[in-house]
Amino acid sequence: MIKTPRPELAELLRALDPAAPLAERHLWLMQLLDWVRGAGQDAEAAVARVRQLMDTAEAQPEWLSLWHQWWIEFLTEVDATPLLADLGFAPRSAFMSELADRLRRKLILPTPETTDLRELFPLLFPTDFDAQWLRALDAPTLRRLRRVLLGPQAQDGAQHYALRTLLNALAHALSQISATGQSAEIRTRMAPRVQRERPFATLPITFEALRTAVLTHGRESAPALVAVESLRNQLDACRAAASTVYEHLKEHGISVHIEFQLRQLRQRIIRVKALLLCLETDEPALATAQLLSHLVRVNRDSGSIHALISDSTQLMAAKVTERNAETGEHYITHDRREYLHMLGAAAGGGAVMALTTLSKLVIVGLGLSAFWGGMAAGLNYAVSFVIIMLLHWTVATKQPAMTAPSMAAKLKDLRSPQAYEDFVTEVVHLLRSQFVAIVGNVVLVLVVAYALAAGIQALGWGSMVDDVHARHILAEHHMLGRTIPFAIVTGALLFASSIIAGWVENAFVLHRLDSVIAYHPRCTRLLGARRARRWGTYWGENISGWTANVSLGLLLGLVPPIVGFFGIPVEVRHVTLVSGQIAVAAQHLGPAVWQEPALWWAAGGIFITGFLDLAVSFYLAFRLALTAQNVTGVDRRRLYAAMGRRALRQPLSFLLPMRVAPAAAAEPDAAAHEARESG
């Protein structure tokens, strides 16, 4: 790309034409600011160029006369109110409309032929460096800039224009705040005390008192300053009122739309306070420069799609991980009784998954098209997972996405050496729970799948697979082949199902569907009053489990054919399904296969698949939980040291239900370590 050379200052000054068309005048201003910006690396150098501009302008009175005409045309035609009141805010308080607007702004470039300063602003100040050099402008330079470029005759008119624009921007911004705060979806979720006080309803009245005081007595008068302080206190009351909505959301379900509205509301209150500083300041030029610097950053941030999604879904992510953390506690065993119960539940889950494996082989033998074969496989998995859930059994690979948020929540409470030791104890409980669950799953899948395949063959019903298919199964599950990438994808799908479950449960609670089922006349007529209440209670307690199991089954079945449509080869590598298929293949090939390397490479694939299924889903869920719950300040060195001490002292406790030794003995070691570090 060929970059146009930056014109010199003298050339720029000669090009000034107050009578030029609107677009050309704005293009000239863009070039002048580009000259001030320079290389865009040194803010002080940019400030020096501003001083150079004033030196050159003062030496050319005829140019200053043209400039003053240019400036009058600019103030007459350009509306600055949208810039001050609306820059960085959604045109409508809706998440999807703002997302569409940001996409549009990325695809469609703005034009300098506009009278809306909000649209012109990104062209005048397109880089982050603009915020730096604007903030670097000192008060003497700004006062001189105002005096030179405005002129003594234009200063009064400019001050009147600035005051009128500022009041209009305040009126517009405050009307938006008042309307949002009084909307039904926000107002009805506020605390009852706040609803009675109605701080948003009286906000326009407070502003009108300020406007009257400023226009009657002047912006620096005592009545105006009292009115500013009153408005600022009213804004604080509005912000406190809006914060009570979060308590309602945390208890009754998160709405991304409402969370987005609250974020916009908070930012508008901050913007109004910034405008009030410009109104009451003794240095209006300095306040204006600081405000422009702030608006440059706001403009840059308001174009980020990632920031929009991250900010607007943070509370949703926190709620989803919180619900998963509550579920995850049930998958962590703490004593021998719970350990043996988990082993039995995992064995039951493994037996069901063995039947699932044989059903999958039957579906493959039907030769269905890719999509319908994937749909059939997905329904097969979903039915199996639901049966396991209803029988209170377990599948090990579903646990990490639930247990990870629970572990992340515990990281928030690490405030002492004993807390680190307690967290390591929870890690030990988690690891051995995962170990016994996956052992129970895999052993039972291998045994039951092998026995069923042998039984079917003994009954004369034929083999589940032929020789070619059996050899293909062993080759496909080679531990150094495509097992690793496919297992990583499967781990991501396991994590995705937990997110879907959390989202659906949140929507169920948000829209009070349990109450709808229990009390809506149509439901009570169909089910009867008592049964409707039982159904409402049941689905309120179990919607997450049903969604997690059904969504996981459909994801495992449908993602491979859908992704394969685009030419990307993807297969499911779920450790129970892998184990079952290898067992069936080994049974068909007979005892001689035990001496073949292909079987043992495939057996290694079982270990690789199980590890990656667990590790990837746990890692993704753990990272999301850390971000959503804002977990910071963890001393990793102390945590690793505590983990190392536990591994040396009781290595078998990571696998077996051994009694954990008291952690108090580690405290002197930790204290001594701290003393050595401080000494």
C-alpha positions in Angstrom: 0.0 0.0 0.0 1.4 3.4 -1.0 1.1 6.0 1.7 0.4 9.6 0.7 3.2 12.0 1.8 2.2 14.2 4.8 2.0 17.9 3.6 4.0 20.5 5.3 2.4 23.1 7.6 2.8 26.0 5.1 1.1 24.0 2.4 -1.7 23.1 4.7 -2.3 26.7 5.8 -2.4 27.8 2.2 -5.1 25.2 1.4 -7.5 26.6 4.0 -10.7 27.7 2.2 -13.8 28.7 4.3 -16.0 28.6 1.2 -15.0 25.1 0.2 -17.7 22.3 0.3 -18.4 20.6 3.5 -16.4 17.4 2.8 -13.3 19.3 1.6 -13.3 21.4 4.7 -13.4 18.4 6.9 -10.7 16.7 4.8 -8.5 19.7 5.4 -9.1 19.4 9.2 -8.2 15.7 9.0 -4.9 16.6 7.2 -4.1 19.3 9.8 -4.6 16.8 12.7 -2.6 14.2 10.9 0.3 16.8 10.7 0.0 17.4 14.4 0.0 13.7 15.0 3.3 13.3 13.2 4.8 9.8 13.4 2.3 8.9 16.1 4.9 7.9 18.7 5.8 11.0 20.8 3.0 12.9 22.6 5.3 15.8 23.5 6.4 16.1 19.9 2.7 16.5 18.9 2.2 19.2 21.6 5.3 21.0 20.2 3.7 20.9 16.7 0.5 22.5 18.2 2.7 25.3 19.6 4.4 25.6 16.2 1.0 25.9 14.5 0.1 28.8 16.9 3.4 30.6 16.2 2.9 30.3 12.5 -0.8 31.5 12.8 0.1 34.5 14.9 2.6 35.6 12.3 -0.1 35.6 9.5 -3.1 37.8 10.5 -4.7 37.3 7.1 -4.7 33.5 7.6 -6.3 33.9 11.1 -9.1 35.9 9.5 -9.8 33.0 7.1 -9.6 30.5 9.9 -12.1 32.5 12.0 -14.5 32.3 9.0 -13.8 28.6 8.7 -14.5 28.1 12.4 -17.8 29.9 12.2 -18.9 27.7 9.3 -17.9 24.6 11.3 -19.8 25.7 14.4 -22.9 26.6 12.3 -23.1 23.4 10.4 -21.8 20.7 12.7 -23.8 19.3 15.6 -21.6 18.3 18.6 -24.4 17.1 20.8 -24.5 13.5 19.5 -20.7 13.3 20.1 -20.9 14.3 23.7 -24.1 12.4 24.5 -24.1 9.3 22.3 -20.5 8.3 21.3 -19.9 4.8 22.5 -23.5 4.0 23.3 -25.9 1.8 21.4 -28.6 3.6 19.3 -31.1 1.3 21.0 -30.5 -0.4 24.4 -30.4 -3.9 22.9 -27.5 -6.3 22.7 -28.2 -7.7 19.2 -28.8 -4.2 17.7 -25.5 -3.0 19.1 -23.7 -6.1 17.8 -25.2 -5.5 14.3 -24.2 -1.8 14.5 -20.6 -2.6 15.3 -20.4 -5.1 12.5 -21.8 -2.5 10.2 -19.2 0.1 11.3 -16.5 -2.4 10.6 -17.7 -3.1 7.1 -18.9 0.3 6.0 -16.5 3.2 6.4 -17.7 6.6 7.5 -17.8 9.7 5.2 -16.4 13.1 6.0 -19.4 14.6 4.3 -21.5 14.8 7.5 -22.8 17.4 9.9 -22.8 14.9 12.8 -19.6 15.3 14.8 -20.1 11.8 16.2 -19.7 10.4 12.7 -16.8 12.7 11.9 -14.9 12.1 15.2 -13.4 8.7 14.2 -11.9 10.3 11.1 -10.4 13.2 13.0 -9.0 11.1 15.8 -8.6 7.5 14.4 -5.7 6.2 16.6 -5.1 5.5 20.3 -2.2 8.0 20.1 -4.7 10.8 19.7 -5.8 10.2 23.3 -2.2 10.5 24.5 -1.3 13.8 22.8 -4.7 15.4 23.7 -4.1 14.5 27.3 -0.5 15.8 27.2 -1.7 19.3 26.2 -1.0 21.6 29.2 -3.2 24.4 30.5 -1.1 27.4 29.2 -0.9 25.8 25.7 -4.7 25.3 25.7 -5.4 28.8 26.8 -3.1 30.2 24.1 -4.7 27.9 21.5 -8.2 29.1 22.5 -7.1 32.7 22.3 -5.3 32.5 19.0 -7.6 30.2 17.0 -10.9 31.7 18.3 -9.9 35.3 18.4 -11.2 37.9 20.8 -14.4 38.6 18.8 -15.3 34.9 18.4 -14.7 33.8 22.0 -18.1 35.0 23.3 -19.9 33.2 20.5 -17.8 30.1 21.0 -18.6 30.1 24.7 -22.3 30.4 24.1 -22.1 27.6 21.5 -20.2 25.4 24.0 -22.6 26.0 26.8 -25.6 25.4 24.6 -24.1 22.2 23.3 -23.1 21.0 26.7 -26.6 21.6 28.2 -28.2 19.8 25.2 -25.9 16.9 25.6 -26.7 16.6 29.3 -30.4 16.8 28.6 -30.2 14.0 26.0 -28.0 11.8 28.1 -30.1 12.2 31.2 -33.3 11.5 29.3 -31.7 8.2 28.1 -30.7 7.4 31.7 -34.2 8.2 33.0 -35.9 6.2 30.3 -33.7 3.1 30.9 -34.1 3.3 34.6 -37.9 3.5 34.3 -38.3 0.7 31.8 -40.4 -2.2 33.0 -37.6 -4.8 32.8 -35.2 -2.7 34.9 -37.7 -1.1 37.3 -39.4 -4.3 38.3 -36.1 -5.9 39.2 -35.0 -3.2 41.5 -35.2 -3.5 45.3 -38.7 -2.6 46.6 -37.3 0.3 48.6 -35.7 1.8 45.5 -38.9 1.4 43.5 -40.7 3.5 46.1 -38.0 6.3 46.0 -38.1 6.5 42.2 -34.7 8.2 41.6 -34.9 7.9 37.8 -38.3 9.7 37.7 -37.0 12.8 39.4 -33.8 13.0 37.4 -35.2 15.3 34.6 -36.6 17.7 37.2 -33.2 18.0 38.9 -31.6 18.7 35.5 -34.2 21.4 34.7 -33.2 23.2 38.0 -29.6 23.1 36.8 -30.4 24.4 33.4 -32.4 27.3 34.8 -29.6 28.2 37.3 -26.9 28.2 34.6 -28.9 30.2 32.1 -30.1 32.7 34.7 -27.1 33.2 36.9 -24.2 31.7 34.9 -22.4 28.4 35.0 -19.9 29.6 37.8 -22.6 31.1 40.0 -23.4 29.7 43.5 -26.9 28.5 42.4 -25.5 26.7 39.4 -22.8 24.9 41.5 -25.4 23.9 44.1 -27.6 22.5 41.3 -24.6 20.6 39.8 -23.9 19.0 43.2 -27.6 18.1 43.5 -27.6 16.5 40.1 -24.5 14.5 40.9 -26.0 13.2 44.1 -29.1 12.2 42.1 -26.9 10.3 39.7 -25.3 8.4 42.5 -28.8 7.5 43.8 -29.7 6.2 40.3 -26.5 4.2 40.1 -27.1 2.6 43.5 -30.7 1.8 42.4 -29.5 0.1 39.2 -27.0 -2.0 41.2 -29.9 -3.7 43.1 -31.0 -5.2 39.8 -27.9 -7.5 39.8 -29.1 -9.1 43.0 -32.3 -10.0 41.3 -30.5 -11.4 38.3 -28.2 -13.5 40.4 -31.2 -15.1 42.1 -33.8 -15.3 39.3 -31.6 -15.8 36.2 -29.4 -13.7 33.9 -30.5 -11.8 30.8 -27.8 -10.7 28.5 -30.1 -7.9 27.2 -30.7 -6.6 30.7 -27.0 -6.9 31.6 -26.2 -4.9 28.5 -28.7 -2.2 29.5 -27.2 -1.9 32.9 -23.7 -1.6 31.5 -24.9 1.2 29.2 -26.7 2.9 32.1 -23.5 2.9 34.2 -21.5 4.3 31.4 -24.0 7.0 30.6 -23.9 8.1 34.2 -20.1 8.3 34.0 -20.4 10.4 30.8 -22.8 12.8 32.4 -20.4 13.3 35.3 -17.6 14.0 32.9 -19.8 16.6 31.2 -20.6 18.2 34.5 -16.9 18.6 35.2 -16.7 20.6 31.9 -19.6 22.7 33.1 -18.2 23.7 36.5 -14.5 23.8 35.7 -12.3 27.0 35.9 -10.3 25.7 33.0 -12.8 24.9 30.2 -10.1 24.4 27.5 -8.3 21.9 29.7 -11.5 20.1 30.6 -12.5 19.9 26.9 -9.1 18.4 25.9 -9.4 15.8 28.7 -12.9 15.0 27.5 -11.8 14.6 23.9 -9.0 12.3 25.1 -11.6 10.2 26.9 -13.9 10.1 23.9 -11.0 8.8 21.7 -10.7 5.8 24.0 -14.4 5.3 24.2 -14.6 5.4 20.4 -11.9 2.8 20.0 -13.5 0.5 22.7 -17.0 0.9 21.2 -15.9 -0.7 18.0 -14.7 -3.9 19.6 -17.0 -6.9 19.1 -15.0 -9.0 21.5 -15.3 -6.4 24.2 -19.1 -6.1 23.7 -19.6 -9.9 24.0 -17.2 -10.2 26.9 -18.7 -7.3 28.9 -22.3 -8.2 28.2 -21.9 -11.9 29.0 -19.6 -11.8 32.0 -22.5 -12.1 34.5 -24.1 -14.9 32.4 -20.8 -16.8 32.4 -20.4 -16.3 36.1 -24.0 -17.6 36.7 -23.4 -20.6 34.4 -20.2 -21.5 36.1 -21.8 -21.0 39.5 -24.6 -23.5 38.6 -22.0 -25.9 37.2 -20.0 -25.6 40.4 -23.0 -26.5 42.5 -23.5 -29.6 40.3 -19.8 -30.4 40.3 -19.7 -30.8 44.1 -21.7 -34.0 43.7 -19.0 -35.6 41.6 -16.2 -35.1 44.2 -15.8 -38.0 46.7 -14.3 -37.3 50.1 -14.3 -40.6 51.9 -14.2 -44.3 51.3 -18.0 -44.7 51.2 -18.4 -42.0 48.6 -15.4 -43.5 46.7 -17.0 -46.9 46.5 -20.3 -45.4 45.6 -18.7 -43.6 42.7 -17.0 -46.8 41.6 -20.4 -48.5 41.5 -22.0 -45.6 39.6 -19.2 -45.6 37.1 -19.5 -49.4 36.6 -23.2 -49.0 35.9 -22.5 -46.1 33.4 -19.8 -48.3 31.7 -22.3 -51.2 31.3 -24.8 -48.8 29.6 -22.1 -47.4 27.4 -21.2 -50.9 26.2 -24.7 -51.3 24.9 -24.4 -47.8 23.3 -21.2 -49.0 21.5 -23.0 -52.0 20.1 -25.9 -49.8 19.0 -23.5 -47.5 17.3 -22.0 -50.4 15.3 -25.5 -51.4 14.2 -26.2 -47.8 13.1 -22.9 -47.7 11.1 -23.9 -51.0 9.5 -27.2 -49.5 8.2 -25.2 -47.3 5.8 -27.3 -44.1 6.4 -26.3 -40.8 4.8 -23.9 -38.7 6.8 -26.5 -36.4 8.4 -29.0 -39.0 9.3 -26.3 -41.4 10.4 -25.1 -38.6 12.7 -28.6 -37.9 13.9 -29.2 -41.6 14.7 -25.8 -41.8 16.5 -26.6 -38.6 18.4 -30.0 -39.9 19.6 -28.3 -43.2 20.6 -25.8 -41.3 22.7 -28.4 -39.0 24.2 -30.8 -41.8 25.2 -27.8 -43.6 26.8 -26.7 -40.6 28.8 -30.3 -39.9 30.0 -30.7 -43.5 31.1 -27.4 -43.2 33.1 -28.7 -40.0 34.6 -32.0 -41.5 35.6 -30.4 -44.5 37.2 -28.0 -42.1 39.1 -25.0 -43.6 37.5 -22.2 -41.6 35.9 -20.0 -41.1 32.9 -16.5 -39.9 33.9 -15.9 -37.6 30.9 -19.0 -35.5 31.8 -17.5 -34.6 35.3 -14.6 -32.3 34.5 -16.8 -29.5 33.0 -18.8 -29.5 36.2 -16.0 -30.0 38.7 -13.7 -27.3 37.2 -16.0 -24.3 38.2 -16.2 -25.8 41.7 -12.4 -25.9 42.0 -12.1 -22.4 40.6 -14.6 -21.1 43.2 -12.4 -22.5 45.9 -9.4 -20.5 44.6 -11.1 -17.3 45.7 -10.6 -18.2 49.3 -6.9 -18.8 49.4 -5.8 -16.3 52.1 -3.5 -18.5 54.4 -1.1 -21.4 54.2 -3.8 -23.6 55.7 -6.2 -22.6 52.9 -3.6 -23.7 50.3 -3.3 -27.1 52.0 -7.1 -27.4 52.1 -7.3 -26.6 48.4 -4.7 -29.3 47.7 -6.9 -31.7 49.6 -9.8 -30.9 47.4 -7.6 -31.4 44.3 -6.6 -34.9 45.7 -10.3 -35.7 46.2 -11.1 -34.5 42.7 -8.3 -36.5 41.0 -9.1 -39.7 42.7 -12.8 -39.2 42.0 -12.0 -38.9 38.3 -9.6 -41.9 38.5 -12.2 -44.2 40.0 -14.9 -43.0 37.7 -12.9 -43.5 34.5 -11.6 -46.9 35.7 -15.2 -48.0 36.5 -16.4 -46.8 33.1 -13.6 -48.3 31.0 -13.3 -51.7 32.7 -17.0 -52.3 32.5 -17.2 -51.2 28.9 -14.4 -53.5 28.0 -15.8 -56.5 29.8 -19.5 -56.0 28.9 -18.8 -55.1 25.2 -16.5 -58.2 24.8 -19.0 -60.5 26.6 -22.0 -59.2 24.5 -20.1 -59.5 21.2 -19.1 -63.1 22.2 -22.6 -63.9 23.3 -24.2 -62.7 20.0 -21.7 -64.7 18.1 -22.3 -67.8 20.2 -26.0 -67.5 19.6 -25.4 -67.7 15.9 -26.5 -64.1 15.2 -23.3 -63.3 13.4 -20.5 -60.9 14.3 -20.9 -57.2 15.1 -18.0 -56.5 12.7 -16.2 -58.2 9.9 -12.4 -58.7 9.6 -11.9 -55.5 7.6 -13.9 -53.4 10.0 -12.2 -54.8 13.1 -8.7 -54.1 11.6 -9.9 -50.6 10.7 -11.0 -50.0 14.3 -7.6 -51.0 15.7 -5.8 -48.9 13.2 -8.0 -45.8 13.6 -7.5 -45.8 17.4 -3.7 -46.0 17.2 -2.4 -43.8 20.1 0.0 -41.9 17.7 -2.5 -41.5 14.9 -5.5 -39.2 14.7 -6.6 -40.0 18.2 -5.0 -36.9 19.7 -6.7 -34.2 17.7 -10.1 -36.0 17.7 -9.9 -36.5 21.5 -9.2 -32.8 21.9 -12.3 -31.9 19.8 -14.4 -34.4 21.9 -13.2 -32.7 25.1 -14.3 -29.3 23.7 -17.7 -30.8 22.9 -18.0 -32.1 26.5 -17.3 -28.6 27.7 -19.8 -27.1 25.2 -22.6 -29.3 26.6 -22.0 -28.0 30.1 -22.3 -24.4 28.8 -25.5 -25.3 26.9 -26.9 -26.8 30.1 -26.1 -23.8 32.2 -27.6 -21.4 29.6 -30.8 -23.4 29.3 -31.2 -23.7 33.1 -30.6 -19.9 33.4 -33.3 -19.2 30.8 -35.6 -21.7 32.5 -35.2 -19.8 35.8 -35.3 -16.3 34.1 -38.6 -16.9 32.4 -40.0 -18.8 35.5 -41.0 -21.8 33.4 -41.3 -24.0 36.5 -44.1 -21.6 37.7 -45.6 -21.6 34.2 -45.8 -25.4 34.2 -47.2 -25.5 37.7 -49.8 -22.8 37.5 -50.7 -21.8 34.0 -54.4 -22.8 33.3 -53.5 -24.5 30.1 -51.0 -26.7 31.9 -53.2 -27.5 34.8 -56.1 -28.4 32.5 -53.8 -30.8 30.6 -51.9 -32.3 33.5 -54.1 -31.7 36.5 -53.2 -29.3 39.3 -51.2 -31.7 41.5 -49.3 -33.3 38.6 -48.5 -29.8 37.1 -46.9 -28.7 40.4 -44.9 -31.9 40.5 -43.7 -31.4 36.9 -42.9 -27.8 37.6 -40.8 -28.8 40.6 -39.1 -31.7 38.7 -38.1 -29.7 35.7 -36.9 -26.8 37.8 -34.5 -29.2 39.5 -33.5 -31.4 36.6 -33.6 -29.3 33.4 -29.8 -28.8 33.6 -29.2 -32.5 33.7 -31.5 -33.3 30.8 -30.1 -30.6 28.7 -26.5 -31.6 29.4 -27.1 -35.2 28.4 -29.2 -34.6 25.4 -27.0 -31.8 24.0 -23.9 -33.9 24.6 -25.3 -36.8 22.7 -26.5 -34.6 19.8 -23.1 -32.8 19.7 -21.2 -36.1 19.5 -23.4 -37.4 16.8 -24.0 -34.3 14.6 -20.8 -32.3 14.8 -18.7 -34.8 12.7 -21.0 -34.9 9.7 -21.7 -31.1 9.8 -18.0 -30.2 10.0 -17.3 -32.9 7.5 -19.6 -31.2 5.0 -16.9 -28.4 4.8 -14.2 -31.0 4.1 -12.8 -31.1 7.7 -12.4 -34.7 8.9 -13.7 -35.0 12.5 -14.6 -38.1 14.5 -15.7 -38.6 18.0 -13.2 -40.0 20.4 -15.1 -40.6 23.6 -13.1 -43.0 25.9 -16.1 -45.3 26.6 -17.0 -45.6 22.9 -13.4 -46.2 22.0 -13.0 -48.9 24.6 -16.2 -50.6 23.5 -15.2 -50.7 19.9 -11.7 -52.0 20.6 -13.2 -54.7 22.8 -15.6 -55.8 20.0 -12.8 -55.8 17.5 -10.5 -57.8 19.7 -13.3 -60.4 20.4 -13.9 -60.8 16.6 -10.3 -61.3 15.7 -9.8 -64.0 18.4 -7.1 -64.8 20.9 -4.3 -64.3 18.3 -4.9 -60.6 18.3 -3.4 -60.3 21.8 0.0 -60.9 20.3 -0.4 -58.2 17.6 1.1 -54.7 18.2 -2.0 -53.1 16.7 -4.1 -54.1 19.7 -1.7 -52.6 22.2 -1.3 -49.4 20.2 -5.1 -49.1 20.3 -5.1 -49.9 24.0 -2.7 -47.0 24.4 -5.2 -44.9 22.5 -7.7 -45.6 25.2 -5.4 -44.0 27.8 -4.7 -41.0 25.5 -8.3 -40.5 24.7 -9.4 -40.7 28.3 -6.7 -38.2 29.4 -7.5 -35.7 26.7 -11.3 -36.0 27.1 -10.9 -35.1 30.8 -8.0 -32.6 30.5 -9.5 -30.5 27.7 -13.0 -30.2 29.1 -11.6 -29.5 32.6 -9.1 -26.8 31.2 -11.7 -25.0 29.2 -14.2 -25.0 32.1 -11.6 -24.0 34.6 -10.4 -21.0 32.5 -13.9 -19.8 31.9 -14.6 -20.1 35.7 -11.5 -18.1 36.6 -12.4 -15.3 34.2 -16.1 -15.3 35.0 -15.6 -15.3 38.8 -12.6 -12.9 38.6 -10.2 -15.1 40.5 -6.9 -13.3 41.0 -4.1 -13.1 43.5 -3.3 -16.8 43.6 0.3 -17.6 44.7 1.1 -20.3 42.3 4.5 -21.0 43.8 2.9 -21.7 47.2 0.2 -23.8 45.5 2.7 -25.9 43.6 4.8 -26.4 46.8 1.8 -27.6 48.7 0.9 -30.0 45.9 4.5 -31.3 45.8 4.5 -31.9 49.6 1.3 -33.8 49.3 2.6 -36.0 46.4 5.8 -36.8 48.4 4.0 -37.5 51.7 1.0 -39.4 50.3 1.3 -40.3 46.6 -1.4 -43.0 46.7 -3.9 -40.6 48.1 -4.3 -39.2 44.5 -5.7 -42.5 43.4 -7.1 -44.4 46.4 -9.4 -43.3 49.3 -6.7 -43.0 51.9 -7.1 -40.9 55.0 -5.5 -37.5 54.3 -2.8 -36.6 56.8 -3.3 -33.3 58.7 -2.0 -30.3 56.8 -1.1 -28.4 60.0 2.4 -29.8 59.8 3.0 -28.0 56.6 2.3 -24.6 58.1 5.7 -24.2 59.8 7.3 -25.1 56.5 5.3 -22.5 54.8 6.1 -19.9 57.5 9.8 -20.8 57.3 9.6 -20.4 53.5 8.0 -16.9 53.9 10.7 -16.0 56.4 13.4 -17.0 54.0 11.7 -15.1 51.2 11.4 -11.9 53.4 14.9 -12.3 54.8 
